Structure formats: C-alpha cells, structure tokens
Amino acid sequence: MKTVGASPAVRRRGNYRTDDDPFAGIDPFPHAAKGDADAEEDKMKQSTSKDFGSICLLLLLYTLQGVPMGLHGSVPLILAKKVGYKDQALFSLCSWPFSLKLFWAPLVDSLYHPGLGRRKSWLVPVQMLCGVMMIIGASRIDVWMGEAPGSGGPEVMTLTIFFFMLYFLMATQDIAVDGWALTMLSRANVSYASTCNSVGQTVGYFVAYIGFLTFNDPATCDKYFRSTPDPDVGLVSLSAFVRFFGYVFVLTTFYVWFFKPEIEEGVSG
C-alpha cells in the first residue's frame, strides 16, 4: 500500500538507523546527558571524600591484622639454626584460626551488645586483648626465643600457644571488620572494603616480616643504617617490636571505642 505525502526518509524513520536518515546516531539531548554524567561524577567524589576517614581506619585495622602474620613468618627464620623441622612444623599450626574462622563467624555476626554495636562488641575486646597480650608477652618473648641470658633454649610450645592466640584473636577481628566495612562505607564506596583488606594485610605483613628482619639483622644494620658497627644486635629487637605494636593495638582500640560510631545496618547511604 502506498503512503501519500511522506518522503522516503520519513517512511523509514521506524527503522531508526538507515543510511539515508540524516538524524541517525544523533543524541537529541546531548547537554542533558553530559549534565547527568557530571552530576554522577560529583556525587561519587563527594561520597569518597565523606568516607575518606573510614577508608583510612579500615586500612589501619587490616594492617594490624597483618602484623602477627608477618611475625609468624619472621620467627621461624630466627629459630632456623636453633630448632629442627619438627619444632618448626609445630609452630606452623599457629595460622590455623584463619582457616577455621568460618566455624565461629556465625556467633560473631549474631551475638552482640546493643549499646556497643554489632561489630564493636567483638572488635573492641578482641583487639584490646591482643594488644595487652603483646605488651605482656614482649617482656618474655626473648626467653621463649632462647635469646635471653641464661635461657635454656627456645620454648617452641610456648611460642606456638602465644601466636596461636594472636591468630585466633585476629581471625575474630577480621570477621568483625569485614562485617563493619559494609555499613561503615557508603553504598557507592563499599567496594573499597576488599581493597583495604588486601592492601592493609599486605602492608602489615611486609612491616612485620621484611621490615622487622631488616632492622633486626646486625649485618644489614651495620652496612646500611648505622655508622658504628655492632655485630651482636640489630636496631630493633623482637621484644621492642612486639611491645610497640601492642601499644598501637591498644591506642587504635580506644579510638574505635570512643570516637568511631557504628552505623546501624541499612542506614549507610
């Protein structure tokens, strides 16, 4: 059937994209689309700026998790010439809590004190206990390592129990922080939580493993970091390192306890 009074281009307008359609591919509202994109970009920048402090806190919490992990890698290297493979295998059991944390994760998610918050109910006591353990353990760790004067050799079982408890506490802290990150960050920035996890744990592990071993080794310190050689001790001892991070744990916990409010689930925008 022939259409009267319509040009070929108009008749084929229903096909939208034809070779002879002069309007094909042209956005009828280019300024509106650009304005929407700019508005969305501004909104993303504002939300990122608002969450900057929370992102920094998550990085710090995950970095603290990596410190016991790094020490768990450093201790066997220090003990390598003092103990056999059997003792080193025993010490390697310390890392099991991170593999088994799924068994008590439901308890961490479901049991809490309403006045303190779902996540802080676990994060505050667990992290405080970890810091106190490190501060107290720092006064005895040289004896456990067999490096104190008059010590009878490394106490591998004691070291294993000590680091197993640290790993258990950090695995519990990891459950709480993972859950808190979902409400601590706005909906637009919640994807940064996994980045904070991977970056923070890597930094903590690096500091407590590569960093500690570098400044604990007398030969490395004599060559690169001090003018007066001392072949017997490095710049940082294991006890001083553990004690320092024990205080960092405690101070961070006080900050979270008193100055970081917990947003109820479903409220974060």
C-alpha positions in Angstrom: 0.0 0.0 0.0 1.5 3.4 -1.0 1.9 6.1 1.6 0.9 9.6 0.4 2.8 12.8 1.3 5.7 11.1 3.1 9.3 11.2 2.0 11.4 8.0 1.8 13.4 9.1 4.8 10.3 9.7 6.9 8.8 6.4 5.8 11.8 4.6 7.0 12.1 6.5 10.3 10.7 3.5 12.1 13.9 1.6 11.3 15.9 4.2 13.3 19.3 3.7 11.8 19.3 3.8 8.0 22.0 5.1 5.6 19.7 7.9 4.3 18.4 9.0 7.7 20.0 12.4 8.4 19.2 12.1 12.1 20.7 8.6 12.7 23.1 8.4 15.6 22.4 12.0 16.9 21.6 12.4 20.6 18.6 14.8 20.7 19.6 15.8 24.3 23.4 16.0 24.4 23.6 18.6 27.1 21.2 16.7 29.4 23.3 13.5 29.1 26.5 15.4 29.8 24.9 17.1 32.8 23.8 13.8 34.3 27.3 12.3 33.9 28.9 15.4 35.6 26.3 15.2 38.4 27.1 11.5 38.9 30.8 12.2 39.0 30.4 14.9 41.5 28.3 12.6 43.7 31.0 9.9 43.6 33.7 12.5 44.6 31.6 13.7 47.5 30.9 10.2 48.8 34.6 9.3 48.5 35.5 12.4 50.4 32.9 11.7 53.1 34.3 8.1 53.5 38.0 9.0 53.5 38.4 8.7 57.2 36.6 5.4 57.3 38.7 4.1 54.5 41.9 5.1 56.4 40.6 3.4 59.5 39.8 0.2 57.6 43.3 0.3 56.2 44.8 0.6 59.7 42.6 -2.2 61.1 43.6 -4.6 58.3 47.3 -3.6 58.6 47.2 -4.5 62.3 45.9 -7.9 61.2 49.0 -8.4 59.1 51.4 -7.8 61.9 51.0 -11.1 63.7 51.0 -12.8 60.3 54.4 -11.2 59.5 55.8 -12.1 62.9 54.7 -15.7 62.3 56.9 -15.7 59.2 59.8 -14.0 60.9 60.1 -16.2 64.0 61.0 -19.5 62.1 63.8 -17.7 60.3 65.2 -16.5 63.6 64.9 -20.0 65.1 66.1 -21.8 62.0 69.6 -22.6 63.5 68.2 -23.4 66.9 65.4 -25.9 66.3 64.7 -28.8 64.0 62.0 -29.3 61.4 59.7 -30.9 64.0 59.5 -27.8 66.1 59.1 -25.6 63.0 56.2 -27.8 61.9 54.6 -27.4 65.3 54.9 -23.6 65.2 53.3 -23.6 61.7 50.0 -24.6 63.3 49.6 -21.0 64.6 47.9 -20.0 61.3 45.0 -22.4 61.6 42.5 -20.0 63.1 42.3 -18.0 59.9 41.4 -21.2 58.0 38.8 -22.3 60.6 37.2 -19.0 61.4 34.0 -19.9 59.5 33.1 -22.1 62.4 32.6 -19.2 64.9 31.8 -16.5 62.4 28.0 -17.0 62.9 28.5 -16.3 66.6 30.3 -13.0 65.8 27.6 -12.0 63.5 24.7 -12.8 65.8 25.8 -12.2 69.4 26.5 -8.6 70.4 25.7 -5.9 73.0 23.2 -3.4 71.6 24.7 -0.5 73.5 28.1 -1.0 72.0 27.2 -2.1 68.5 27.1 -5.3 66.5 30.7 -5.1 65.3 32.3 -3.1 68.1 31.0 -5.6 70.6 33.7 -8.0 69.2 36.3 -5.7 67.8 36.9 -3.7 70.9 37.5 -6.6 73.4 39.3 -8.8 70.9 41.7 -6.1 69.7 42.3 -4.8 73.3 43.1 -8.3 74.5 45.5 -8.8 71.6 47.3 -5.5 72.4 47.6 -6.4 76.1 48.9 -9.9 75.2 51.6 -8.4 73.0 52.7 -5.9 75.7 52.9 -8.5 78.4 54.4 -11.1 76.0 57.1 -8.7 74.9 58.7 -9.0 78.3 59.1 -12.8 78.0 59.5 -13.3 74.3 63.3 -13.2 74.4 63.2 -16.0 76.9 60.8 -18.0 74.7 63.1 -17.5 71.7 66.1 -18.7 73.7 68.0 -15.4 73.3 67.9 -14.1 76.9 71.0 -14.7 79.1 70.7 -17.9 80.9 67.8 -19.2 78.9 67.8 -22.9 78.2 66.9 -22.7 74.5 63.8 -21.9 72.6 60.4 -22.8 74.1 58.6 -23.6 70.9 55.4 -24.9 72.5 55.0 -21.6 74.4 55.7 -19.6 71.3 53.1 -21.7 69.4 50.4 -21.1 72.0 51.2 -17.4 72.2 51.0 -16.9 68.4 48.0 -19.2 68.1 46.1 -17.0 70.5 47.1 -13.9 68.5 46.0 -15.5 65.3 42.7 -16.6 66.9 42.0 -13.0 68.1 43.0 -11.5 64.7 40.7 -14.0 62.8 37.8 -12.9 65.1 38.7 -9.3 64.5 38.7 -9.9 60.7 35.2 -11.3 60.9 34.0 -8.2 62.7 35.9 -5.7 60.5 34.6 -7.4 57.3 31.0 -7.0 58.5 31.5 -3.5 59.8 33.0 -2.3 56.4 29.6 -3.0 54.8 28.0 -0.3 56.9 30.9 1.9 57.7 31.3 2.9 54.0 28.5 4.4 51.9 26.9 2.2 49.2 28.9 3.8 46.5 32.2 3.1 48.1 31.6 -0.3 49.7 33.8 -1.9 47.0 36.8 -0.3 48.6 36.5 -2.7 51.6 38.1 -5.5 49.7 40.9 -3.2 48.6 41.5 -2.1 52.2 41.7 -5.8 53.2 44.2 -6.9 50.6 46.4 -3.7 50.9 46.3 -3.5 54.6 47.2 -7.1 55.4 50.0 -6.9 52.8 51.4 -3.8 54.4 51.2 -5.3 57.9 52.8 -8.5 56.8 55.6 -6.6 55.0 56.3 -4.4 58.0 56.5 -7.4 60.4 58.3 -9.7 58.1 60.6 -7.8 55.7 60.8 -4.7 57.8 61.4 -6.3 61.1 64.0 -8.8 59.7 65.9 -6.0 58.0 66.2 -3.9 61.2 66.8 -6.9 63.4 69.8 -8.3 61.4 73.1 -6.8 62.7 74.9 -7.2 59.4 72.3 -5.3 57.5 72.1 -2.6 60.1 75.9 -2.2 60.1 76.0 -1.9 56.3 73.2 0.5 55.7 71.8 2.1 58.8 74.5 2.9 61.4 77.9 4.3 61.4 79.2 2.4 64.5 79.1 -1.3 63.8 77.7 -3.7 66.4 77.9 -7.3 65.2 75.8 -8.7 68.1 72.4 -6.8 67.9 70.3 -5.1 65.3 68.5 -1.8 65.6 65.2 -3.4 66.6 64.7 -6.3 68.9 61.8 -8.7 68.7 60.6 -7.7 72.2 60.7 -4.0 71.3 58.8 -4.6 68.0 56.1 -6.7 69.7 55.7 -4.1 72.5 55.4 -1.2 70.1 52.7 -2.8 68.1 50.9 -3.9 71.3 50.6 -0.2 72.2 49.4 0.6 68.7 46.7 -2.1 69.1 45.6 -0.6 72.4 45.5 3.1 71.2 43.7 2.1 68.0 41.1 0.2 70.1 40.5 3.2 72.3 39.9 5.4 69.2 37.4 3.0 67.7 35.7 2.5 71.1 35.2 6.2 71.9 35.4 8.1 68.6 34.1 5.9 65.8 30.3 5.5 66.0 28.8 2.4 64.4 26.1 3.0 61.9 23.1 0.6 62.0 22.8 -1.8 59.1 20.7 -0.4 56.3 21.3 3.2 57.3 24.5 3.9 55.4 23.8 5.7 52.1 
